[in-house]
Amino acid sequence: MTGFDYQRLRRFPDVEAANLQAWDATDELLVRRALDTGVAGDEIAVIGDEYGAIALALTDAGLHGIRVHQDLITGRRALAANARALDLPLPAAHELDSSLLSGTRLVLLQLPKGLAELEEIADAVARWAAPDVMFIAGGRVKHMTLAQNELLARFFGHVQPQRAERKSRLIVASGALPVPDQPPFPVSRQHDGFTLCAYGGAFAGAKLDMGTRVLIDVMSALTPPSPLQASAPFHPTDAPIGGTPAQFSEVVTSPPLRVVDLGCGTGALAVAFAQQHPDARITATDRSASAARSAQASVVANGLAGRISVTLDDAGSEMPDGSADLILLNPPFHLGTSVHEGAGHRLIQAAARLLRPGGEVWTVFNSHLDHRGVLSRDVGPTEQVARTPKFTVTRSVRRG
């Protein structure tokens, strides 16, 4: 048993709350089982380690060279912060690809919420890990289903659920089966006027979630704020016929509308807005690597690669203050498996920081949530522009 002090772990920069902690019993079970296997650290890959509990506990026990994949940029930053706080080496970070899994003989997984994400991970392990790999997945019993066992049996010859301990359970899979030449993701789906693509961990997959659909339906009736005017230095080619440089020393230009799809998911809002507003300059950003990869695939599928840039970031943290004229926002109402408004509030606060004075945020949210009050407080005057039995759309103007 490791003597690792899990209580020293923190969730920062993710939402901190009294009822949320940076580890659970599943992490401890996975660590204990990993140590029992005797596999060397450089043959271990850890997937879904939200805040570093598994990788850091194994590192603290003397295993080095562990490879880690975390989908969320907040988890990656939390792992780095926790490693510094505990004075432990930072495990090597990888995307979900061969660099993570090549030669690994033990893969540890905190089970994801969705079967599509589990399918993508199981395929990757069977595709790239060592032939004798042991794949140990764990989760809280209340969130586990027989469908998870059945899915793993498509990729491994032996799938054995373990006895539950402390309301958590492990599933041990081995005997990787052959996989098709082409990975199963991304998938794509045609919608009215555009195509969405999705990797396994993207929320709602290639479907169009209902809240996004409501905002897209309203979007065409909303007039975006005008971008701030800017002066551009004169160039000789700017002068009208018959004009001279002396007469036209400066030309006033109308800059493109700067738009941010904040928490973009598969990129539906960015794509739809780009189709309606060809002159806009759009950034789609999400803290999920799977979402960012999905959005990039959607952008390419719709022929918009020159007009929409996609970034992996936490609530636009790497974007300058006041750099957006318009923000499109469909905030989440959950953190992992917990229903929690904190993630949505963080994005609203980020929108307030990113918007220039007079800029706008168009938000869609579940009608029972008090996001309108938070928008009014943190952004500025907020009006309801549409409401359905489940969703509300608002427009907020950034106060000066």
One Martini backbone bead per residue (centre of mass of N, CA, C, O) as a GRO file, in nm:
protein
  400
    1MET     BB    1   0.095   0.037   0.024
    2THR     BB    2   0.062   0.354  -0.018
    3GLY     BB    3   0.167   0.678   0.140
    4PHE     BB    4   0.000   0.866  -0.008
    5ASP     BB    5  -0.124   1.211   0.001
    6TYR     BB    6  -0.423   1.292  -0.133
    7GLN     BB    7  -0.505   1.560   0.032
    8ARG     BB    8  -0.288   1.748  -0.131
    9LEU     BB    9  -0.469   1.766  -0.355
   10ARG     BB   10  -0.565   1.972  -0.637
   11ARG     BB   11  -0.783   2.133  -0.885
   12PHE     BB   12  -0.622   2.344  -0.981
   13PRO     BB   13  -0.804   2.545  -1.208
   14ASP     BB   14  -1.043   2.426  -1.118
   15VAL     BB   15  -1.313   2.379  -0.952
   16GLU     BB   16  -1.376   2.477  -0.622
   17ALA     BB   17  -1.517   2.264  -0.358
   18ALA     BB   18  -1.635   2.106  -0.081
   19ASN     BB   19  -1.770   1.856  -0.274
   20LEU     BB   20  -1.477   1.862  -0.411
   21GLN     BB   21  -1.224   1.640  -0.528
   22ALA     BB   22  -0.894   1.507  -0.650
   23TRP     BB   23  -1.018   1.224  -0.554
   24ASP     BB   24  -1.069   0.863  -0.529
   25ALA     BB   25  -1.107   0.528  -0.476
   26THR     BB   26  -1.022   0.448  -0.762
   27ASP     BB   27  -0.737   0.554  -0.758
   28GLU     BB   28  -0.640   0.368  -0.528
   29LEU     BB   29  -0.700   0.097  -0.669
   30LEU     BB   30  -0.518   0.141  -0.917
   31VAL     BB   31  -0.254   0.175  -0.766
   32ARG     BB   32  -0.249  -0.094  -0.614
   33ARG     BB   33  -0.264  -0.276  -0.866
   34ALA     BB   34  -0.012  -0.170  -1.010
   35LEU     BB   35   0.193  -0.252  -0.788
   36ASP     BB   36   0.123  -0.563  -0.801
   37THR     BB   37   0.240  -0.618  -1.098
   38GLY     BB   38   0.547  -0.495  -1.147
   39VAL     BB   39   0.547  -0.276  -1.346
   40ALA     BB   40   0.711  -0.056  -1.509
   41GLY     BB   41   0.690   0.280  -1.559
   42ASP     BB   42   0.775   0.273  -1.881
   43GLU     BB   43   0.498   0.061  -1.909
   44ILE     BB   44   0.302   0.304  -1.828
   45ALA     BB   45  -0.043   0.410  -1.867
   46VAL     BB   46  -0.244   0.708  -1.810
   47ILE     BB   47  -0.606   0.756  -1.811
   48GLY     BB   48  -0.807   1.000  -1.670
   49ASP     BB   49  -0.627   1.178  -1.471
   50GLU     BB   50  -0.754   1.453  -1.361
   51TYR     BB   51  -0.515   1.547  -1.110
   52GLY     BB   52  -0.280   1.305  -1.059
   53ALA     BB   53  -0.322   1.070  -0.852
   54ILE     BB   54  -0.197   0.825  -0.998
   55ALA     BB   55   0.079   0.921  -1.110
   56LEU     BB   56   0.188   1.042  -0.838
   57ALA     BB   57   0.169   0.789  -0.663
   58LEU     BB   58   0.362   0.619  -0.841
   59THR     BB   59   0.601   0.812  -0.824
   60ASP     BB   60   0.621   0.806  -0.510
   61ALA     BB   61   0.680   0.477  -0.534
   62GLY     BB   62   0.922   0.479  -0.783
   63LEU     BB   63   0.787   0.538  -1.058
   64HIS     BB   64   0.919   0.582  -1.388
   65GLY     BB   65   0.801   0.696  -1.707
   66ILE     BB   66   0.524   0.785  -1.708
   67ARG     BB   67   0.228   0.799  -1.899
   68VAL     BB   68  -0.002   1.071  -1.999
   69HIS     BB   69  -0.368   1.118  -2.038
   70GLN     BB   70  -0.548   1.429  -2.074
   71ASP     BB   71  -0.818   1.595  -2.193
   72LEU     BB   72  -0.790   1.826  -1.993
   73ILE     BB   73  -0.628   2.122  -1.936
   74THR     BB   74  -0.690   2.138  -1.633
   75GLY     BB   75  -0.558   1.867  -1.562
   76ARG     BB   76  -0.272   1.934  -1.661
   77ARG     BB   77  -0.233   2.177  -1.469
   78ALA     BB   78  -0.286   2.023  -1.206
   79LEU     BB   79  -0.060   1.821  -1.228
   80ALA     BB   80   0.169   2.029  -1.229
   81ALA     BB   81   0.095   2.163  -0.957
   82ASN     BB   82   0.111   1.904  -0.782
   83ALA     BB   83   0.404   1.832  -0.845
   84ARG     BB   84   0.524   2.088  -0.725
   85ALA     BB   85   0.399   2.067  -0.436
   86LEU     BB   86   0.536   1.758  -0.404
   87ASP     BB   87   0.813   1.726  -0.541
   88LEU     BB   88   0.759   1.596  -0.835
   89PRO     BB   89   0.779   1.449  -1.113
   90LEU     BB   90   0.669   1.503  -1.437
   91PRO     BB   91   0.481   1.345  -1.628
   92ALA     BB   92   0.436   1.245  -1.942
   93ALA     BB   93   0.269   1.401  -2.202
   94HIS     BB   94  -0.015   1.286  -2.407
   95GLU     BB   95  -0.179   1.178  -2.654
   96LEU     BB   96  -0.412   0.968  -2.817
   97ASP     BB   97  -0.149   0.759  -2.902
   98SER     BB   98   0.140   0.596  -2.974
   99SER     BB   99   0.317   0.761  -2.770
  100LEU     BB  100   0.155   0.651  -2.522
  101LEU     BB  101   0.136   0.311  -2.600
  102SER     BB  102   0.401   0.221  -2.688
  103GLY     BB  103   0.499  -0.066  -2.502
  104THR     BB  104   0.273  -0.110  -2.317
  105ARG     BB  105   0.162  -0.327  -2.022
  106LEU     BB  106   0.005  -0.085  -1.868
  107VAL     BB  107  -0.337   0.030  -1.830
  108LEU     BB  108  -0.490   0.315  -1.684
  109LEU     BB  109  -0.849   0.383  -1.602
  110GLN     BB  110  -1.078   0.633  -1.588
  111LEU     BB  111  -1.386   0.614  -1.645
  112PRO     BB  112  -1.589   0.733  -1.862
  113LYS     BB  113  -1.905   0.838  -1.939
  114GLY     BB  114  -1.873   0.741  -2.234
  115LEU     BB  115  -1.872   0.498  -2.481
  116ALA     BB  116  -1.714   0.642  -2.704
  117GLU     BB  117  -1.460   0.698  -2.538
  118LEU     BB  118  -1.404   0.403  -2.464
  119GLU     BB  119  -1.372   0.304  -2.753
  120GLU     BB  120  -1.128   0.478  -2.831
  121ILE     BB  121  -0.940   0.370  -2.607
  122ALA     BB  122  -0.956   0.064  -2.663
  123ASP     BB  123  -0.851   0.082  -2.950
  124ALA     BB  124  -0.576   0.211  -2.881
  125VAL     BB  125  -0.470  -0.017  -2.704
  126ALA     BB  126  -0.503  -0.251  -2.913
  127ARG     BB  127  -0.326  -0.102  -3.136
  128TRP     BB  128  -0.044   0.005  -2.954
  129ALA     BB  129   0.009  -0.187  -2.752
  130ALA     BB  130   0.113  -0.445  -2.613
  131PRO     BB  131   0.012  -0.770  -2.647
  132ASP     BB  132   0.032  -0.806  -2.307
  133VAL     BB  133  -0.169  -0.615  -2.213
  134MET     BB  134  -0.303  -0.446  -1.926
  135PHE     BB  135  -0.645  -0.343  -1.868
  136ILE     BB  136  -0.738  -0.097  -1.620
  137ALA     BB  137  -1.064  -0.023  -1.510
  138GLY     BB  138  -1.231   0.249  -1.331
  139GLY     BB  139  -1.515   0.306  -1.095
  140ARG     BB  140  -1.812   0.400  -0.998
  141VAL     BB  141  -2.072   0.197  -0.950
  142LYS     BB  142  -2.309   0.406  -1.022
  143HIS     BB  143  -2.161   0.443  -1.330
  144MET     BB  144  -2.183   0.145  -1.402
  145THR     BB  145  -2.198  -0.094  -1.681
  146LEU     BB  146  -2.245  -0.360  -1.894
  147ALA     BB  147  -2.164  -0.206  -2.155
  148GLN     BB  148  -1.865  -0.183  -2.085
  149ASN     BB  149  -1.797  -0.483  -2.095
  150GLU     BB  150  -1.897  -0.530  -2.387
  151LEU     BB  151  -1.703  -0.336  -2.522
  152LEU     BB  152  -1.433  -0.461  -2.425
  153ALA     BB  153  -1.495  -0.744  -2.569
  154ARG     BB  154  -1.424  -0.625  -2.861
  155PHE     BB  155  -1.090  -0.591  -2.770
  156PHE     BB  156  -1.101  -0.838  -2.556
  157GLY     BB  157  -1.079  -1.172  -2.449
  158HIS     BB  158  -1.053  -1.059  -2.142
  159VAL     BB  159  -1.320  -0.986  -1.899
  160GLN     BB  160  -1.286  -0.877  -1.544
  161PRO     BB  161  -1.469  -0.820  -1.290
  162GLN     BB  162  -1.451  -0.685  -0.978
  163ARG     BB  163  -1.472  -0.632  -0.666
  164ALA     BB  164  -1.611  -0.421  -0.462
  165GLU     BB  165  -1.469  -0.105  -0.327
  166ARG     BB  166  -1.575   0.168  -0.191
  167LYS     BB  167  -1.774   0.207  -0.449
  168SER     BB  168  -1.566   0.053  -0.630
  169ARG     BB  169  -1.442  -0.064  -0.962
  170LEU     BB  170  -1.279  -0.316  -1.147
  171ILE     BB  171  -1.147  -0.378  -1.483
  172VAL     BB  172  -1.001  -0.663  -1.644
  173ALA     BB  173  -0.801  -0.655  -1.943
  174SER     BB  174  -0.713  -0.898  -2.204
  175GLY     BB  175  -0.629  -0.990  -2.506
  176ALA     BB  176  -0.581  -0.847  -2.769
  177LEU     BB  177  -0.752  -0.758  -3.050
  178PRO     BB  178  -0.811  -0.709  -3.355
  179VAL     BB  179  -0.803  -0.423  -3.569
  180PRO     BB  180  -0.878  -0.202  -3.774
  181ASP     BB  181  -0.706   0.010  -3.973
  182GLN     BB  182  -0.936   0.207  -3.897
  183PRO     BB  183  -1.033   0.421  -3.691
  184PRO     BB  184  -1.353   0.514  -3.547
  185PHE     BB  185  -1.216   0.804  -3.535
  186PRO     BB  186  -1.401   1.018  -3.666
  187VAL     BB  187  -1.724   1.122  -3.677
  188SER     BB  188  -2.014   1.195  -3.890
  189ARG     BB  189  -2.272   1.461  -3.949
  190GLN     BB  190  -2.556   1.574  -4.103
  191HIS     BB  191  -2.689   1.896  -4.131
  192ASP     BB  192  -2.832   2.192  -4.166
  193GLY     BB  193  -2.565   2.308  -4.372
  194PHE     BB  194  -2.381   2.097  -4.196
  195THR     BB  195  -2.089   1.945  -4.046
  196LEU     BB  196  -2.018   1.701  -3.795
  197CYS     BB  197  -1.745   1.620  -3.580
  198ALA     BB  198  -1.625   1.326  -3.374
  199TYR     BB  199  -1.491   1.232  -3.095
  200GLY     BB  200  -1.540   1.039  -2.820
  201GLY     BB  201  -1.525   1.296  -2.595
  202ALA     BB  202  -1.754   1.444  -2.723
  203PHE     BB  203  -2.020   1.617  -2.672
  204ALA     BB  204  -2.281   1.450  -2.843
  205GLY     BB  205  -2.106   1.426  -3.064
  206ALA     BB  206  -2.242   1.457  -3.395
  207LYS     BB  207  -2.454   1.589  -3.264
  208LEU     BB  208  -2.714   1.824  -3.189
  209ASP     BB  209  -2.765   1.998  -2.937
  210MET     BB  210  -3.037   2.162  -2.819
  211GLY     BB  211  -2.910   2.434  -2.735
  212THR     BB  212  -2.759   2.492  -2.998
  213ARG     BB  213  -3.007   2.489  -3.180
  214VAL     BB  214  -3.144   2.736  -3.055
  215LEU     BB  215  -2.918   2.944  -3.114
  216ILE     BB  216  -2.908   2.906  -3.420
  217ASP     BB  217  -3.205   2.988  -3.474
  218VAL     BB  218  -3.155   3.288  -3.354
  219MET     BB  219  -2.899   3.412  -3.488
  220SER     BB  220  -3.023   3.532  -3.760
  221ALA     BB  221  -3.188   3.764  -3.577
  222LEU     BB  222  -2.911   3.872  -3.492
  223THR     BB  223  -2.714   4.160  -3.432
  224PRO     BB  224  -2.410   4.234  -3.446
  225PRO     BB  225  -2.166   4.398  -3.338
  226SER     BB  226  -1.966   4.647  -3.408
  227PRO     BB  227  -1.667   4.697  -3.491
  228LEU     BB  228  -1.397   4.853  -3.428
  229GLN     BB  229  -1.245   5.112  -3.546
  230ALA     BB  230  -0.962   5.150  -3.778
  231SER     BB  231  -0.639   5.253  -3.859
  232ALA     BB  232  -0.456   5.257  -4.164
  233PRO     BB  233  -0.194   5.261  -4.333
  234PHE     BB  234  -0.073   5.388  -4.611
  235HIS     BB  235  -0.111   5.273  -4.947
  236PRO     BB  236  -0.084   5.325  -5.276
  237THR     BB  237  -0.319   5.115  -5.351
  238ASP     BB  238  -0.546   5.285  -5.187
  239ALA     BB  239  -0.574   5.488  -5.396
  240PRO     BB  240  -0.766   5.642  -5.583
  241ILE     BB  241  -0.841   5.739  -5.876
  242GLY     BB  242  -0.644   6.039  -5.888
  243GLY     BB  243  -0.487   6.008  -5.648
  244THR     BB  244  -0.275   6.089  -5.365
  245PRO     BB  245  -0.079   6.051  -5.096
  246ALA     BB  246  -0.142   6.336  -4.982
  247GLN     BB  247  -0.461   6.296  -4.983
  248PHE     BB  248  -0.408   5.975  -4.866
  249SER     BB  249  -0.263   5.918  -4.566
  250GLU     BB  250  -0.544   5.780  -4.471
  251VAL     BB  251  -0.726   5.473  -4.406
  252VAL     BB  252  -1.038   5.365  -4.328
  253THR     BB  253  -1.119   5.068  -4.164
  254SER     BB  254  -1.297   4.756  -4.144
  255PRO     BB  255  -1.291   4.532  -3.926
  256PRO     BB  256  -1.330   4.236  -3.821
  257LEU     BB  257  -1.520   4.031  -3.657
  258ARG     BB  258  -1.470   3.922  -3.322
  259VAL     BB  259  -1.501   3.574  -3.252
  260VAL     BB  260  -1.618   3.352  -2.979
  261ASP     BB  261  -1.620   3.003  -2.913
  262LEU     BB  262  -1.702   2.917  -2.588
  263GLY     BB  263  -1.700   2.605  -2.562
  264CYS     BB  264  -1.728   2.450  -2.862
  265GLY     BB  265  -1.678   2.166  -2.906
  266THR     BB  266  -1.760   2.074  -3.239
  267GLY     BB  267  -1.831   2.379  -3.373
  268ALA     BB  268  -2.125   2.475  -3.447
  269LEU     BB  269  -2.133   2.782  -3.392
  270ALA     BB  270  -1.894   2.865  -3.566
  271VAL     BB  271  -1.998   2.755  -3.834
  272ALA     BB  272  -2.272   2.898  -3.848
  273PHE     BB  273  -2.159   3.188  -3.829
  274ALA     BB  274  -1.968   3.177  -4.074
  275GLN     BB  275  -2.200   3.135  -4.282
  276GLN     BB  276  -2.350   3.415  -4.203
  277HIS     BB  277  -2.037   3.554  -4.160
  278PRO     BB  278  -1.780   3.589  -4.380
  279ASP     BB  279  -1.604   3.834  -4.219
  280ALA     BB  280  -1.538   3.675  -3.981
  281ARG     BB  281  -1.334   3.624  -3.688
  282ILE     BB  282  -1.273   3.294  -3.558
  283THR     BB  283  -1.275   3.140  -3.229
  284ALA     BB  284  -1.230   2.807  -3.118
  285THR     BB  285  -1.278   2.693  -2.773
  286ASP     BB  286  -1.136   2.431  -2.553
  287ARG     BB  287  -1.051   2.208  -2.279
  288SER     BB  288  -1.092   1.977  -2.482
  289ALA     BB  289  -0.923   1.776  -2.693
  290SER     BB  290  -1.162   1.632  -2.829
  291ALA     BB  291  -1.311   1.891  -2.907
  292ALA     BB  292  -1.088   2.032  -3.069
  293ARG     BB  293  -1.058   1.807  -3.280
  294SER     BB  294  -1.351   1.818  -3.372
  295ALA     BB  295  -1.363   2.114  -3.461
  296GLN     BB  296  -1.143   2.090  -3.674
  297ALA     BB  297  -1.293   1.880  -3.844
  298SER     BB  298  -1.541   2.060  -3.899
  299VAL     BB  299  -1.399   2.290  -4.039
  300VAL     BB  300  -1.290   2.122  -4.275
  301ALA     BB  301  -1.564   1.991  -4.372
  302ASN     BB  302  -1.672   2.312  -4.429
  303GLY     BB  303  -1.442   2.499  -4.556
  304LEU     BB  304  -1.306   2.689  -4.280
  305ALA     BB  305  -0.988   2.702  -4.225
  306GLY     BB  306  -0.946   3.026  -4.296
  307ARG     BB  307  -1.175   3.135  -4.054
  308ILE     BB  308  -1.108   2.912  -3.829
  309SER     BB  309  -0.982   2.886  -3.507
  310VAL     BB  310  -0.828   2.634  -3.293
  311THR     BB  311  -0.829   2.584  -2.931
  312LEU     BB  312  -0.651   2.481  -2.637
  313ASP     BB  313  -0.834   2.592  -2.348
  314ASP     BB  314  -0.901   2.781  -2.047
  315ALA     BB  315  -1.128   3.007  -2.083
  316GLY     BB  316  -0.935   3.192  -2.258
  317SER     BB  317  -0.649   3.243  -2.105
  318GLU     BB  318  -0.468   3.321  -2.385
  319MET     BB  319  -0.645   3.567  -2.416
  320PRO     BB  320  -0.707   3.883  -2.447
  321ASP     BB  321  -0.829   4.144  -2.323
  322GLY     BB  322  -1.077   4.275  -2.520
  323SER     BB  323  -1.071   4.079  -2.805
  324ALA     BB  324  -1.395   4.081  -2.826
  325ASP     BB  325  -1.715   4.135  -2.976
  326LEU     BB  326  -1.807   3.819  -2.972
  327ILE     BB  327  -1.992   3.568  -2.783
  328LEU     BB  328  -2.036   3.220  -2.781
  329LEU     BB  329  -2.267   3.041  -2.543
  330ASN     BB  330  -2.266   2.692  -2.404
  331PRO     BB  331  -2.281   2.604  -2.102
  332PRO     BB  332  -2.211   2.395  -1.867
  333PHE     BB  333  -2.374   2.171  -1.594
  334HIS     BB  334  -2.098   2.008  -1.548
  335LEU     BB  335  -1.863   1.791  -1.352
  336GLY     BB  336  -1.847   1.535  -1.496
  337THR     BB  337  -2.077   1.363  -1.281
  338SER     BB  338  -2.144   1.653  -1.179
  339VAL     BB  339  -2.376   1.877  -1.085
  340HIS     BB  340  -2.255   2.207  -1.191
  341GLU     BB  341  -2.224   2.568  -1.223
  342GLY     BB  342  -1.920   2.649  -1.222
  343ALA     BB  343  -1.837   2.619  -1.522
  344GLY     BB  344  -2.032   2.836  -1.631
  345HIS     BB  345  -1.928   3.074  -1.458
  346ARG     BB  346  -1.640   3.076  -1.573
  347LEU     BB  347  -1.728   3.150  -1.866
  348ILE     BB  348  -1.865   3.415  -1.799
  349GLN     BB  349  -1.614   3.551  -1.679
  350ALA     BB  350  -1.449   3.520  -1.938
  351ALA     BB  351  -1.630   3.689  -2.119
  352ALA     BB  352  -1.592   3.954  -1.966
  353ARG     BB  353  -1.283   3.970  -2.026
  354LEU     BB  354  -1.287   3.941  -2.350
  355LEU     BB  355  -1.465   4.175  -2.375
  356ARG     BB  356  -1.545   4.456  -2.498
  357PRO     BB  357  -1.679   4.740  -2.475
  358GLY     BB  358  -2.000   4.660  -2.615
  359GLY     BB  359  -1.994   4.382  -2.620
  360GLU     BB  360  -2.113   4.042  -2.682
  361VAL     BB  361  -2.327   3.780  -2.535
  362TRP     BB  362  -2.446   3.466  -2.648
  363THR     BB  363  -2.678   3.268  -2.459
  364VAL     BB  364  -2.728   2.923  -2.366
  365PHE     BB  365  -2.969   2.773  -2.129
  366ASN     BB  366  -3.100   2.632  -1.878
  367SER     BB  367  -3.385   2.768  -1.739
  368HIS     BB  368  -3.323   2.684  -1.427
  369LEU     BB  369  -3.090   2.866  -1.442
  370ASP     BB  370  -2.890   3.157  -1.308
  371HIS     BB  371  -2.738   3.302  -1.558
  372ARG     BB  372  -2.862   3.582  -1.586
  373GLY     BB  373  -2.756   3.696  -1.321
  374VAL     BB  374  -2.454   3.653  -1.385
  375LEU     BB  375  -2.446   3.820  -1.645
  376SER     BB  376  -2.535   4.089  -1.521
  377ARG     BB  377  -2.299   4.106  -1.316
  378ASP     BB  378  -2.034   4.034  -1.512
  379VAL     BB  379  -2.116   4.190  -1.783
  380GLY     BB  380  -2.436   4.296  -1.817
  381PRO     BB  381  -2.687   4.377  -1.978
  382THR     BB  382  -2.980   4.152  -1.991
  383GLU     BB  383  -3.158   3.973  -2.247
  384GLN     BB  384  -3.432   3.815  -2.364
  385VAL     BB  385  -3.479   3.635  -2.691
  386ALA     BB  386  -3.543   3.332  -2.586
  387ARG     BB  387  -3.790   3.057  -2.524
  388THR     BB  388  -3.816   2.740  -2.392
  389PRO     BB  389  -3.893   2.481  -2.192
  390LYS     BB  390  -3.552   2.444  -2.159
  391PHE     BB  391  -3.453   2.722  -2.302
  392THR     BB  392  -3.228   3.010  -2.295
  393VAL     BB  393  -3.184   3.328  -2.460
  394THR     BB  394  -2.917   3.569  -2.449
  395ARG     BB  395  -2.824   3.924  -2.426
  396SER     BB  396  -2.504   4.075  -2.359
  397VAL     BB  397  -2.357   4.383  -2.243
  398ARG     BB  398  -2.064   4.530  -2.209
  399ARG     BB  399  -1.951   4.716  -1.981
  400GLY     BB  400  -1.735   5.001  -1.940
   0.00000   0.00000   0.00000
